[in-house]
Amino acid sequence: MLLLAPINFIDQLLLRYFSAETINHVIWPFIQIGLVVTLVAGWVAYATYLERKISAFMQARLGPMRVGPWGLLQPIADGIKLLTKEDFIPEKADRWIFFFAPYIAVAAAFITFSVIPFGPDWAVITDVNIGLLFVLAVSSVGVLALILAGWSSNSKYSLLGALRSSAQMISYEVAMGLSLIGALMFARTLSLSGIVNAQESDAIWYIVYQPLGFLIFLVSGIAENNRAPFDLPEAESELVAGFHTEYSGFRWSLFFMAEYAAMVIASAVAVTVYLGGWYFPFVYRLTEAKGYHNVYVIVSLLIFLTKLTVILYLYFWLRWTLPRFRYDQLMDIGWKWLIPSALINIIFSALAIFVVQALDGWHGIKTVESLANGLDLTGTGKAVMIVMGLAGLGLTGLLLARINWRSRDFNLKSQRRNIKLVNLPQGKPAVPVVAPAASE
């Protein structure tokens, strides 16, 4: 019955020992931070198990089955192995930078969780008015960790992997940042909780208004996290293991902890900005409106985690479906397709908002409901915005296809026609061919 109680029983318990100010500014943040760090660390451990199981399912295998029932204890065995493995440091490496680089990657990933709104009220650690900008700024620090790791290893493979990583992550960060501007035009705030509230107020998810922006952000997020098919910085067929070639044991595992944590961050931002965050129709009416505040928060949290799981499953799905791109293809996708698409999306979004506001009041048409909490539209305004969003998606694809139609990878059919399997000899042979005798 504690979940159905209209009061916060944890606050009532803490007020017996601490003041209200200490609870709000010290105790609660420590509880939230500890809970988020513990859950994310557990996710990282079992994400490897899930990825191996999903890949096994796609390839008609069983996956891990030996350690524990259905292999559920395999992540614990892997963790023990990494903790007890020799911590090798190359002789010519820059020891201090080599030592701290993995911790910088993990810190950049975990700090970002402080502004991710997993739900309303106590389900978010802190809500700052520049939350989205904070996520983009702090998560980009992870690029420095990979560059430092590759450079300090004093290995050509590691250095090449680090340079690839820096070029790739910086390129796709541009497209990722630009793809969010269209949704921000509707929400009119940089607060992540404010973006969710704007979608709740408008009773719609911004993926409906911004299908192109969502696709650009999703592809850029996968590339930003160095996940297949964009895992060029650690291409084992070319660079052994890329930037972490010289790492082993616990420090090696820290890079993968940062990678899987960054996957959660990118997925959480996609859920928050485009999929409504914790918002789902009728949940507020059935819980909060009837006085069940704690039920409302918990159900909203479960909704957010469900949406997050769908995006994370897509990460695993793509890894075992698509082959790795060449490096020139990787750069072409970022600079010739995603960044121009994001710029076109900004123009179409601004044009759509202008059209919807211009139609409001014209010949009795009402398109705008309110501008107090983002751009709240009427049914007519939403229909116009959805049509223009889909039109922008189609026109962007046609426009970029026309611009890039001469590119090498866009004309694979003509390439196949020009392939010659046998090069016929030209001129007379150096040794004349002797005709066989008649008796033979």
C-alpha positions as CSV (number, residue, x, y, z in Angstrom):
1,M,0.0,0.0,0.0
2,L,3.0,2.3,0.2
3,L,2.9,2.8,-3.6
4,L,-0.7,4.0,-3.4
5,A,0.0,6.5,-0.6
6,P,-0.4,10.1,-1.6
7,I,2.6,11.2,0.6
8,N,6.2,10.5,0.2
9,F,6.9,8.0,3.0
10,I,10.7,8.2,2.5
11,D,10.7,11.9,3.2
12,Q,8.7,11.4,6.3
13,L,11.2,8.8,7.5
14,L,14.2,11.0,6.8
15,L,12.7,14.1,8.4
16,R,13.1,12.3,11.8
17,Y,16.9,12.6,11.5
18,F,17.6,15.5,9.0
19,S,16.3,18.9,8.1
20,A,14.3,19.4,5.0
21,E,17.1,21.4,3.3
22,T,19.6,18.6,4.0
23,I,17.2,16.0,2.6
24,N,16.5,17.9,-0.6
25,H,20.1,19.0,-1.4
26,V,22.3,16.2,0.1
27,I,20.4,13.0,1.0
28,W,18.2,12.6,-2.0
29,P,20.9,13.4,-4.6
30,F,23.2,10.8,-3.0
31,I,20.4,8.2,-3.1
32,Q,19.6,9.0,-6.7
33,I,23.2,9.1,-7.8
34,G,24.0,5.8,-6.1
35,L,20.9,4.1,-7.6
36,V,21.7,5.3,-11.1
37,V,25.4,4.4,-11.0
38,T,24.5,0.9,-9.6
39,L,21.8,0.3,-12.2
40,V,24.0,1.5,-15.1
41,A,27.0,-0.6,-13.9
42,G,24.6,-3.7,-13.7
43,W,23.3,-2.8,-17.2
44,V,26.9,-2.7,-18.6
45,A,27.6,-6.1,-17.1
46,Y,24.5,-7.8,-18.5
47,A,24.5,-5.8,-21.8
48,T,27.3,-8.1,-22.9
49,Y,25.2,-11.1,-22.0
50,L,22.2,-9.7,-23.8
51,E,24.2,-8.9,-26.9
52,R,25.7,-12.4,-27.1
53,K,22.2,-13.9,-26.6
54,I,20.6,-11.7,-29.2
55,S,23.4,-12.5,-31.7
56,A,23.0,-16.2,-30.9
57,F,19.3,-15.9,-31.6
58,M,19.9,-14.2,-34.9
59,Q,22.4,-16.9,-35.9
60,A,20.4,-19.9,-34.6
61,R,22.8,-20.6,-31.7
62,L,22.4,-20.8,-27.9
63,G,24.9,-18.3,-26.8
64,P,26.3,-18.4,-23.2
65,M,24.9,-21.4,-21.4
66,R,27.6,-22.9,-19.1
67,V,27.9,-20.5,-16.2
68,G,24.7,-20.5,-14.2
69,P,21.2,-21.3,-15.4
70,W,20.9,-20.2,-19.1
71,G,24.4,-18.6,-18.7
72,L,23.0,-15.8,-16.4
73,L,26.2,-15.8,-14.3
74,Q,28.5,-15.3,-17.3
75,P,28.9,-11.5,-16.7
76,I,30.1,-12.2,-13.2
77,A,32.6,-14.7,-14.4
78,D,33.8,-12.2,-17.0
79,G,34.1,-9.5,-14.4
80,I,36.2,-11.7,-12.1
81,K,38.4,-12.7,-15.1
82,L,39.1,-9.0,-16.0
83,L,39.8,-8.0,-12.4
84,T,42.4,-10.8,-12.0
85,K,44.0,-10.4,-15.4
86,E,47.5,-8.9,-15.6
87,D,47.5,-5.1,-16.0
88,F,50.0,-4.6,-18.8
89,I,51.5,-1.2,-19.5
90,P,53.8,-0.8,-22.6
91,E,57.3,0.1,-21.7
92,K,57.4,3.3,-23.9
93,A,53.9,4.5,-23.0
94,D,53.1,7.7,-21.3
95,R,52.2,6.0,-18.0
96,W,50.0,8.7,-16.4
97,I,48.0,9.5,-19.5
98,F,47.7,5.8,-20.3
99,F,46.4,5.3,-16.7
100,F,43.8,8.0,-16.6
101,A,42.4,7.8,-20.1
102,P,39.8,5.0,-19.3
103,Y,38.6,6.9,-16.2
104,I,38.0,10.0,-18.2
105,A,35.8,8.0,-20.6
106,V,33.8,6.5,-17.8
107,A,33.5,9.8,-15.9
108,A,32.2,11.7,-19.0
109,A,29.6,9.0,-19.5
110,F,28.3,8.7,-15.9
111,I,28.2,12.5,-15.2
112,T,25.8,12.9,-18.1
113,F,23.2,10.8,-16.3
114,S,22.7,13.6,-13.7
115,V,20.3,15.4,-16.1
116,I,18.6,12.5,-17.8
117,P,14.9,12.6,-16.8
118,F,13.9,9.0,-16.2
119,G,10.5,10.1,-14.9
120,P,8.8,13.0,-13.2
121,D,9.5,14.3,-9.6
122,W,12.1,12.1,-7.8
123,A,12.9,10.0,-10.9
124,V,15.3,12.7,-12.2
125,I,18.4,13.8,-10.3
126,T,18.5,17.4,-11.4
127,D,16.7,19.5,-14.0
128,V,18.8,22.3,-15.4
129,N,17.5,24.7,-18.0
130,I,20.4,23.8,-20.4
131,G,20.1,20.1,-19.9
132,L,20.4,19.1,-23.5
133,L,23.4,21.4,-24.1
134,F,25.0,19.8,-20.9
135,V,24.6,16.3,-22.3
136,L,26.1,17.2,-25.7
137,A,29.0,19.1,-24.0
138,V,30.0,16.5,-21.4
139,S,29.5,13.5,-23.6
140,S,31.9,15.0,-26.2
141,V,34.7,14.8,-23.5
142,G,34.7,11.1,-24.1
143,V,36.4,11.8,-27.5
144,L,39.4,13.2,-25.6
145,A,39.7,10.0,-23.6
146,L,40.0,7.9,-26.8
147,I,42.6,10.3,-28.3
148,L,44.6,10.2,-25.1
149,A,44.5,6.4,-24.9
150,G,45.7,6.0,-28.5
151,W,48.4,8.6,-28.3
152,S,49.8,7.5,-24.9
153,S,50.0,3.8,-25.9
154,N,53.0,4.6,-28.2
155,S,51.5,2.2,-30.8
156,K,50.8,2.9,-34.5
157,Y,47.6,0.8,-34.4
158,S,46.4,2.6,-31.3
159,L,47.2,6.1,-32.7
160,L,45.5,5.3,-36.0
161,G,42.4,4.1,-34.1
162,A,42.4,7.3,-32.0
163,L,42.7,9.5,-35.0
164,R,39.9,7.7,-36.7
165,S,37.8,8.0,-33.6
166,S,38.4,11.7,-33.3
167,A,37.5,12.4,-36.9
168,Q,34.4,10.1,-36.8
169,M,33.0,11.4,-33.5
170,I,33.5,15.1,-34.3
171,S,31.9,14.6,-37.7
172,Y,28.8,12.9,-36.4
173,E,28.5,15.2,-33.4
174,V,27.8,18.0,-35.8
175,A,24.9,16.1,-37.4
176,M,23.7,15.0,-34.0
177,G,23.5,18.5,-32.7
178,L,21.9,19.9,-35.8
179,S,19.2,17.2,-35.8
180,L,18.0,18.3,-32.4
181,I,17.2,21.9,-33.4
182,G,14.0,21.0,-35.2
183,A,12.5,19.4,-32.0
184,L,13.8,22.4,-29.9
185,M,11.8,24.7,-32.1
186,F,8.6,22.9,-30.9
187,A,9.6,22.6,-27.2
188,R,11.2,26.0,-27.0
189,T,13.4,25.0,-24.1
190,L,16.8,23.2,-23.6
191,S,15.6,21.5,-20.4
192,L,15.1,17.8,-20.9
193,S,12.2,17.6,-18.5
194,G,10.7,20.7,-20.2
195,I,10.9,18.9,-23.6
196,V,9.0,16.0,-22.1
197,N,6.4,18.4,-20.5
198,A,6.0,20.1,-23.9
199,Q,5.2,16.8,-25.6
200,E,2.8,15.9,-22.8
201,S,1.1,19.3,-23.1
202,D,0.7,18.9,-26.8
203,A,-0.3,15.2,-26.4
204,I,2.0,14.0,-29.1
205,W,5.5,12.7,-29.6
206,Y,7.9,14.8,-31.6
207,I,8.9,11.9,-33.8
208,V,5.6,12.5,-35.6
209,Y,6.7,16.1,-36.3
210,Q,10.3,15.3,-36.8
211,P,10.8,11.8,-38.5
212,L,13.8,13.1,-40.4
213,G,15.4,14.5,-37.2
214,F,14.9,11.3,-35.4
215,L,16.5,9.2,-38.1
216,I,19.5,11.6,-38.3
217,F,19.9,11.5,-34.5
218,L,19.6,7.7,-34.4
219,V,22.3,7.1,-37.0
220,S,24.6,9.8,-35.6
221,G,24.2,8.3,-32.1
222,I,25.2,4.9,-33.3
223,A,28.3,6.3,-35.1
224,E,29.1,8.5,-32.1
225,N,29.3,5.4,-29.9
226,N,31.6,3.6,-32.4
227,R,29.0,0.8,-32.7
228,A,28.8,-1.4,-35.8
229,P,28.5,-0.7,-38.6
230,F,30.5,2.4,-37.7
231,D,33.1,0.7,-35.5
232,L,36.1,1.9,-37.6
233,P,38.2,3.1,-34.6
234,E,38.5,-0.5,-33.4
235,A,38.4,-2.4,-36.7
236,E,40.1,-5.7,-35.8
237,S,40.8,-6.6,-39.4
238,E,42.9,-3.4,-39.8
239,L,44.0,-2.1,-36.4
240,V,44.1,-5.2,-34.2
241,A,41.8,-3.5,-31.7
242,G,42.2,0.2,-32.4
243,F,42.7,2.8,-29.7
244,H,42.6,0.2,-26.9
245,T,45.0,-2.3,-28.5
246,E,47.5,-2.0,-25.6
247,Y,45.0,-2.1,-22.8
248,S,44.2,-5.2,-20.8
249,G,42.3,-6.3,-17.7
250,F,40.3,-3.8,-15.7
251,R,41.3,-0.7,-17.7
252,W,40.2,-2.5,-20.9
253,S,36.8,-3.1,-19.4
254,L,36.4,0.5,-18.5
255,F,36.4,1.5,-22.1
256,F,33.5,-0.9,-22.7
257,M,31.7,0.3,-19.7
258,A,31.9,3.8,-21.1
259,E,30.7,2.6,-24.5
260,Y,27.7,0.8,-23.1
261,A,26.9,3.7,-20.8
262,A,27.1,6.1,-23.8
263,M,24.6,3.9,-25.6
264,V,22.2,4.4,-22.8
265,I,22.7,8.2,-22.9
266,A,22.2,8.4,-26.7
267,S,19.1,6.2,-26.4
268,A,17.8,8.2,-23.4
269,V,18.1,11.5,-25.3
270,A,16.3,10.0,-28.3
271,V,13.5,8.8,-26.1
272,T,13.3,12.1,-24.3
273,V,13.3,14.4,-27.3
274,Y,11.5,12.3,-29.9
275,L,9.5,9.6,-28.1
276,G,7.9,11.6,-25.3
277,G,10.2,10.5,-22.5
278,W,8.1,9.1,-19.7
279,Y,4.9,10.5,-21.2
280,F,2.3,8.0,-22.4
281,P,-1.4,8.7,-23.1
282,F,-3.9,8.2,-20.2
283,V,-1.3,7.4,-17.6
284,Y,-1.7,10.8,-15.9
285,R,-5.5,10.5,-15.8
286,L,-5.4,7.0,-14.3
287,T,-2.8,7.7,-11.6
288,E,-1.8,11.3,-10.7
289,A,-5.3,12.7,-11.4
290,K,-6.7,10.3,-8.8
291,G,-4.1,11.1,-6.2
292,Y,-1.7,8.1,-6.7
293,H,1.5,10.1,-7.1
294,N,4.0,7.4,-6.4
295,V,2.2,5.0,-8.8
296,Y,2.3,7.8,-11.5
297,V,6.1,8.2,-11.0
298,I,6.8,4.4,-11.1
299,V,4.6,3.7,-14.1
300,S,6.2,6.7,-15.9
301,L,9.6,5.3,-15.1
302,L,8.7,1.9,-16.5
303,I,7.4,3.5,-19.6
304,F,10.7,5.3,-20.1
305,L,12.7,2.1,-19.6
306,T,10.5,0.3,-22.1
307,K,11.1,2.8,-24.8
308,L,14.8,2.8,-23.9
309,T,14.9,-1.0,-24.2
310,V,13.5,-0.8,-27.8
311,I,16.2,1.7,-28.9
312,L,19.0,-0.4,-27.2
313,Y,17.7,-3.5,-28.9
314,L,18.1,-1.7,-32.2
315,Y,21.8,-1.1,-31.4
316,F,22.2,-4.9,-31.0
317,W,20.1,-5.7,-34.1
318,L,22.1,-3.4,-36.4
319,R,25.5,-4.8,-35.1
320,W,24.6,-8.3,-36.2
321,T,22.8,-7.3,-39.4
322,L,25.0,-4.7,-41.3
323,P,28.6,-5.1,-42.4
324,R,31.2,-2.5,-41.5
325,F,31.5,0.5,-43.8
326,R,34.7,1.6,-45.4
327,Y,36.2,4.7,-43.8
328,D,35.5,6.8,-46.9
329,Q,31.9,5.6,-46.8
330,L,31.7,6.5,-43.2
331,M,32.8,10.1,-43.8
332,D,30.6,10.4,-46.9
333,I,27.5,9.4,-44.9
334,G,28.3,12.0,-42.2
335,W,29.3,15.0,-44.4
336,K,27.4,14.3,-47.7
337,W,24.1,13.0,-46.3
338,L,23.5,13.5,-42.5
339,I,24.8,17.1,-42.1
340,P,23.0,18.4,-45.3
341,S,19.9,16.5,-44.2
342,A,20.0,18.1,-40.7
343,L,20.3,21.6,-42.3
344,I,17.4,20.9,-44.6
345,N,15.4,19.6,-41.7
346,I,16.0,22.9,-39.8
347,I,14.7,24.9,-42.8
348,F,11.6,22.7,-43.2
349,S,10.9,22.8,-39.5
350,A,11.1,26.6,-39.4
351,L,8.9,26.7,-42.6
352,A,6.3,24.3,-41.1
353,I,6.1,26.3,-37.8
354,F,5.7,29.6,-39.8
355,V,2.9,28.1,-42.0
356,V,1.0,26.7,-39.0
357,Q,1.2,30.0,-37.1
358,A,0.3,31.9,-40.3
359,L,-2.8,29.7,-40.8
360,D,-4.0,30.4,-37.3
361,G,-7.0,32.7,-37.5
362,W,-7.1,32.7,-41.3
363,H,-10.7,32.2,-42.5
364,G,-11.6,30.9,-39.1
365,I,-8.9,28.2,-39.1
366,K,-7.5,27.5,-35.6
367,T,-4.1,25.7,-35.6
368,V,-2.4,27.0,-32.4
369,E,-3.8,26.1,-29.0
370,S,-1.1,27.8,-26.8
371,L,2.5,28.9,-26.8
372,A,2.9,28.9,-23.0
373,N,4.5,25.4,-22.7
374,G,6.1,24.9,-26.1
375,L,4.1,24.9,-29.3
376,D,0.7,23.3,-28.5
377,L,-1.3,22.7,-31.7
378,T,-4.9,21.9,-32.4
379,G,-6.0,18.9,-34.4
380,T,-5.8,20.9,-37.6
381,G,-2.3,22.3,-36.7
382,K,-1.0,18.8,-35.9
383,A,-2.3,17.4,-39.3
384,V,-0.5,20.2,-41.2
385,M,2.7,19.7,-39.2
386,I,2.6,15.9,-39.8
387,V,2.1,16.3,-43.5
388,M,4.9,18.8,-43.8
389,G,7.2,16.6,-41.7
390,L,6.6,13.6,-44.0
391,A,7.0,15.9,-47.1
392,G,10.3,17.2,-45.7
393,L,11.5,13.6,-45.2
394,G,10.7,12.7,-48.8
395,L,12.0,15.9,-50.4
396,T,15.3,15.7,-48.5
397,G,15.9,12.1,-49.7
398,L,15.2,13.1,-53.3
399,L,17.3,16.3,-53.1
400,L,20.3,14.6,-51.6
401,A,20.0,11.6,-54.0
402,R,20.1,14.1,-56.9
403,I,23.1,15.9,-55.5
404,N,25.0,12.7,-54.7
405,W,24.0,10.6,-57.7
406,R,27.4,10.8,-59.3
407,S,29.2,9.6,-56.1
408,R,30.9,6.2,-56.4
409,D,28.9,4.3,-53.8
410,F,25.6,5.6,-55.2
411,N,26.1,3.9,-58.5
412,L,27.0,0.3,-57.6
413,K,25.0,-1.0,-60.6
414,S,27.2,0.8,-63.1
415,Q,30.3,-0.3,-61.2
416,R,29.3,-3.9,-61.6
417,R,28.9,-3.4,-65.3
418,N,32.4,-2.1,-65.7
419,I,34.1,-4.9,-63.8
420,K,36.2,-7.1,-66.0
421,L,37.0,-10.5,-64.6
422,V,39.6,-11.3,-67.2
423,N,42.0,-8.9,-68.8
424,L,42.6,-10.1,-72.4
425,P,46.3,-10.0,-73.5
426,Q,47.1,-7.2,-76.0
427,G,49.6,-7.6,-78.8
428,K,51.6,-10.6,-79.8
429,P,52.7,-13.1,-77.1
430,A,56.4,-13.2,-76.2
431,V,56.5,-16.9,-76.8
432,P,54.7,-18.0,-80.0
433,V,52.1,-20.7,-79.4
434,V,53.0,-23.9,-81.2
435,A,50.1,-25.8,-82.8
436,P,49.9,-29.4,-81.8
437,A,50.9,-32.0,-84.3
438,A,48.3,-33.9,-86.3
439,S,49.3,-37.2,-84.8
440,E,48.5,-35.8,-81.3
